[in-house]
Amino acid sequence: MKHPKHWARFFLVASIVTAALIFWFSSKNGGDSQAMSDIVTLHVARTLKPDFMKMSVKARQSYLEMLSTIVRKNAHFCEFMLLGFTLMGTMRFYFPRLSDGGCRSRAMGIAVLYAVSDELHQLFISERSSQVLDVLI
């Protein structure tokens, strides 16, 4: 593999940046977090239902409420999928003697520990809560 030291640094920095982004998103109070999710949810709604704006206000609200949970849980999944991927790359380059399974299990272990700490962190943020389901996701 060409320039493994560059890849090792890339994955390490990417892991740190991903963890920092997750921390930043989790540091948002409930209102700010919901506002960010609502923007994304609205874009998803308009993409999935081209006639979204023609729906009644009540139907739009109901549709947005249903989509909101899906968008938020998928965002959570994607954040930690990226963290797991970058941690896997970090393990691969910094611990080349580990098997693929060893890299995966260590990366997953670190990601799960970070997910637990992320949920505990949210206990101290206004209007946020901690959910075991988010760790499982």
Secondary structure, DSSP 8 states (H G I E B T S, - for coil): ---HHHHHHHHHHHHHHHHHHHHHHHHS-HHHHHHHHHHHHHHHHHHH-TTGGGS-HHHHHHHHHHHHHHHHHHHHHHHHHHHHHHHHHHHHHH-TTS-HHHHHHHHHHHHHHHHHHHHHHHTTSTT----HHHHH-
